[in-house]
Amino acid sequence: EELAGLEIDEILKTEPPGAGKEGAGNCPDHQAGAAARRYRKKDGSLVDVECTEANILHGDQTRKIVFVRDITARRQAENEVRETKEYLENILENSADPIGIVDQRGRIIQWNRAAEQAFGYSFGELKGNSSFELYADRNQLHAMLNQLRRDGSIRGYDIQLKKKDGSIALFALSINLLYDRHHKAIGSVTVARDLSEIKKA
């Protein structure tokens, strides 16, 4: 009874989510998919919604039917995921220790600033390449990988790695396998520490 006969703009103030100020309107005409909007409820609170619409014939007139779904909880979850991702990326980039992340085939997918400084390679130079090429001794590499597969992690494993300038240095590696939600290994994360100066001392 409260809605009957009123114009949509009289009762629903909308704004795209994230907009700096309010604006009136409804879902855009003939969107190819759902359109995200923010609606004001009767109590004045704002809610994120997703609306889809279609034109239908009603007698000799064309009517518009709009389906509106509350996506506030989903939008909040997306924001939390984004914030967590940004937080973890900040930790990765600002770590004092070299950190590298590889996929299940050992291809480099992350390489932080400390790793660039320690090895001389930029992330752009190594992205998508095999991390195995950084190991100076293949026998040492295979022994380390066997232990990693058996235990799922390695702590302080001493091994020789190659730098961009061709030099070989001793590093202590700590490695953890990464798993998906089905507990299938999808890669690993490695934290390295250069032991060259310690060994010299």
C-alpha positions, 0 to 999 in steps of 0.5 A, a space after each residue: 500500500 505504501 508503494 502503490 502508485 509512486 515513482 521508483 525515484 520517489 522511494 528508492 535512492 540509489 548510488 553505485 557502490 563506492 560512489 562518493 555521493 548519492 544519486 537517484 535512478 534505477 538499474 540501467 536499461 538492458 544490462 548484459 548481466 546483473 548491475 550492482 547498485 546501492 539502495 536506501 531502505 525505509 529506515 535510511 540505511 544503505 544496502 548493496 544490491 544486484 539487480 537484473 531486469 527485462 521488458 515484458 508485454 502486458 496487454 498493449 503496453 511494455 512493462 519492466 520487471 526488476 529482480 533485486 538481490 541483497 549482496 551486502 554480505 557478499 560485498 563485505 566478504 569481497 572487501 575482506 578478501 581484498 584487504 587481506 590480500 593487500 595486507 599479505 602482499 605488503 608483508 611479502 614486499 617488506 620482509 627483510 628476508 628473501 621470499 619466493 613462491 612457486 607453483 606445483 611445477 616449481 615455476 616462480 610466481 612471486 619474488 619479493 624485493 629482498 630476493 631481488 637484492 639477494 640474487 640480483 634477479 628482478 621478479 620480471 626476469 624470473 616470473 614463470 621460469 623454473 626455480 630449479 635453475 637457481 640451484 648449483 647442485 642438482 643432487 642437493 636439489 633432489 635430496 631437498 625435494 625428497 625431504 620436502 615431499 616426505 615432511 611437507 616442510 623444511 627448516 634451515 636447510 643449507 644449500 648452494 644457490 646461484 646468483 645472477 652474477 654467476 657467483 654461488 652462495 650458501 643459503 639456509 632455506 625454510 620451505 612450506 608446501 602450499 595446499 588448496 582446500 582439497 589438501 592438494 599441493 599447489 606450490 610452496 613458499 620459500 624463505 631464504 637466508 644468505 649464510 655467506 658472511 656467517 660462514 666467512 666469520 
